Each structure stands twice: as C-alpha cells, then as structure tokens.
Amino acid sequence: MAKQPATPSFMDLFTQFGRDLKLPNVDVEAVLEHHRKNLEALEKSAKASAAGASSLVARQRQMLEDTLREVSELADSYRSPGTPREVMARQTEFARKAFESAVGNAGEVAEIVRKSGTESIDILRERIRQAMTEIRDGYEKMGKR
C-alpha cells in the first residue's frame, strides 16, 4: 500500500499563503505568533474552567456523602428509645443542621464557580491586553518606515 503524503498543518498553509501573496510590509511570522498566543490563552482558559468544574463535582460528591451519612445517623437515632419530646428535639436539631449545611454548601459551590469563572476570564483579559499592545506596537513600527 502506498504511503499517503503528510498533509500540511493549518499554520503551514497560512504561512505559505502569506508568502505566495507577496504582500509588502506583512510579517506573516508575527501574525502566526499572534494567533498562536491567542490559541494558547484559549487553551489555558479552557483548562481553568475544566479544573473548576472538576473541583465542583468533587465537592458536590463530598457534600452528598456527608448528607447521606447524616441521614443515616438520624435514622439510627430514631431507633434509640426516648420520649416524644426527645425525638422531636433530635428532629429539630437535624433540621437545623441540614439547613445550615445547605446554606453553607450553596455558598461554597457559588465560590468555586465564581473563582473558576474569574480565573478563566482573567486569562483571556490578559491575552487581550497583550494583543492590543502587540497591535499598537505593530502600527508604530509601520509608521516609522
């Protein structure tokens, strides 16, 4: 079987296209470097989002395990003898703990989501700042020619 020639990468095609056009004052390598940096920033941002999602899932799993353990403990407490007042007190305490836990867990989940989103957006904001500087510097170089 004949071996298929390797297809050129997108970057190779773009580079060759720029050279073939023979446009004056176009630094194809600089354009490619600019876009490579953009892609790297997008990759970092996606990784930060994925890490945040992974942390969120892991924490929610832990919260569920904790809740199931507490429910199991409550069920065990029903088996122990006591007056109706004692049983009611245990139920009230459980309800209070469950409410406090739910509020705390909701706050923790919100913080994980906020942190993940902020980190992801900060990566993209920094790349935008860099890109604007690169564009400004490119125009300044063109004006000096």
C-alpha positions as a printed NumPy array, in Angstrom:
array([[  0.   ,   0.   ,   0.   ],
       [  1.306,   3.446,  -0.926],
       [  2.075,   5.79 ,   1.917],
       [ -0.043,   8.952,   1.918],
       [  1.934,  12.207,   1.979],
       [  1.511,  14.145,   5.208],
       [ -0.963,  16.977,   4.904],
       [  0.395,  20.371,   5.824],
       [ -0.829,  21.951,   9.026],
       [ -3.123,  24.95 ,   9.072],
       [ -0.227,  27.114,  10.164],
       [  1.949,  25.859,   7.294],
       [ -0.839,  26.581,   4.799],
       [ -1.329,  30.074,   6.205],
       [  2.398,  30.781,   6.12 ],
       [  2.689,  29.637,   2.513],
       [ -0.399,  31.659,   1.556],
       [  1.159,  34.795,   3.019],
       [  4.429,  34.196,   1.181],
       [  2.653,  33.471,  -2.107],
       [  0.705,  36.743,  -1.943],
       [  3.972,  38.671,  -1.572],
       [  2.221,  41.48 ,   0.231],
       [  4.508,  44.338,   1.214],
       [  5.08 ,  45.032,   4.907],
       [  3.269,  41.923,   6.163],
       [  5.168,  39.921,   8.719],
       [  3.486,  36.557,   8.36 ],
       [  5.525,  35.09 ,  11.205],
       [  4.333,  37.852,  13.543],
       [  0.711,  37.205,  12.554],
       [  1.157,  33.495,  13.181],
       [  2.809,  34.154,  16.539],
       [ -0.064,  36.444,  17.487],
       [ -2.636,  33.757,  16.723],
       [ -0.574,  31.066,  18.448],
       [ -0.651,  33.153,  21.621],
       [ -4.419,  33.569,  21.249],
       [ -4.888,  29.818,  20.965],
       [ -2.651,  29.218,  23.98 ],
       [ -4.714,  31.678,  26.044],
       [ -7.927,  29.936,  24.985],
       [ -6.42 ,  26.59 ,  25.969],
       [ -5.362,  27.902,  29.396],
       [ -8.81 ,  29.399,  29.907],
       [-10.492,  26.115,  28.998],
       [ -8.203,  24.207,  31.365],
       [ -9.032,  26.614,  34.188],
       [-12.749,  26.136,  33.53 ],
       [-12.359,  22.362,  33.408],
       [-10.398,  22.343,  36.661],
       [-13.126,  24.417,  38.282],
       [-15.811,  22.046,  37.038],
       [-13.836,  19.08 ,  38.32 ],
       [-13.446,  20.708,  41.739],
       [-17.141,  21.475,  41.805],
       [-18.137,  17.896,  41.   ],
       [-15.728,  16.51 ,  43.609],
       [-17.051,  18.878,  46.271],
       [-20.683,  18.153,  45.432],
       [-19.954,  14.441,  45.725],
       [-18.435,  15.02 ,  49.161],
       [-21.462,  17.074,  50.18 ],
       [-23.785,  14.279,  49.091],
       [-21.77 ,  11.692,  51.033],
       [-21.896,  13.907,  54.128],
       [-25.655,  14.352,  53.78 ],
       [-26.256,  10.628,  53.364],
       [-24.14 ,   9.935,  56.451],
       [-26.121,  12.472,  58.477],
       [-29.434,  10.978,  57.321],
       [-28.177,   7.544,  58.309],
       [-27.226,   8.852,  61.746],
       [-30.674,  10.393,  62.113],
       [-32.313,   7.102,  61.196],
       [-30.177,   5.377,  63.838],
       [-31.268,   7.949,  66.431],
       [-34.901,   7.048,  65.775],
       [-34.126,   3.529,  66.85 ],
       [-32.934,   4.668,  70.248],
       [-35.645,   4.992,  72.838],
       [-36.823,   8.341,  74.002],
       [-39.785,  10.41 ,  74.859],
       [-41.701,  12.121,  72.091],
       [-40.103,  15.377,  73.238],
       [-36.566,  13.903,  72.852],
       [-37.409,  12.538,  69.401],
       [-38.808,  15.935,  68.394],
       [-35.661,  17.64 ,  69.725],
       [-33.481,  15.294,  67.624],
       [-35.607,  16.021,  64.544],
       [-35.395,  19.76 ,  65.17 ],
       [-31.612,  19.582,  65.625],
       [-31.277,  17.56 ,  62.426],
       [-33.423,  20.074,  60.501],
       [-31.316,  22.959,  61.848],
       [-28.06 ,  21.224,  60.876],
       [-29.443,  20.313,  57.451],
       [-30.474,  23.919,  56.796],
       [-27.123,  25.322,  57.953],
       [-25.307,  22.744,  55.861],
       [-27.392,  23.545,  52.772],
       [-26.75 ,  27.273,  53.122],
       [-23.023,  26.699,  53.682],
       [-22.792,  24.274,  50.779],
       [-24.594,  26.673,  48.445],
       [-22.131,  29.411,  49.392],
       [-19.179,  27.102,  48.859],
       [-20.465,  25.969,  45.458],
       [-21.015,  29.593,  44.422],
       [-17.461,  30.459,  45.47 ],
       [-15.983,  27.561,  43.459],
       [-17.953,  28.638,  40.377],
       [-17.004,  32.304,  40.864],
       [-13.329,  31.504,  41.3  ],
       [-13.24 ,  29.238,  38.27 ],
       [-15.01 ,  31.784,  36.09 ],
       [-12.844,  34.639,  37.289],
       [ -9.632,  32.711,  36.638],
       [-10.764,  31.771,  33.146],
       [-11.806,  35.328,  32.292],
       [ -8.603,  36.806,  33.758],
       [ -6.535,  34.631,  31.406],
       [ -8.479,  35.921,  28.409],
       [ -8.356,  39.549,  29.619],
       [ -4.582,  39.349,  29.951],
       [ -4.268,  37.978,  26.421],
       [ -6.476,  40.783,  25.103],
       [ -4.225,  43.345,  26.817],
       [ -1.169,  41.7  ,  25.273],
       [ -2.8  ,  41.578,  21.841],
       [ -3.68 ,  45.265,  21.987],
       [ -0.079,  46.086,  22.878],
       [  1.155,  43.92 ,  20.004],
       [ -1.195,  45.658,  17.564],
       [ -0.212,  49.123,  18.813],
       [  3.494,  48.258,  18.554],
       [  2.931,  46.936,  15.016],
       [  1.28 ,  50.18 ,  13.936],
       [  4.089,  52.183,  15.496],
       [  6.679,  50.139,  13.577],
       [  4.76 ,  50.692,  10.332],
       [  4.666,  54.446,  10.966],
       [  8.45 ,  54.59 ,  11.392],
       [  9.123,  53.02 ,   7.991]])
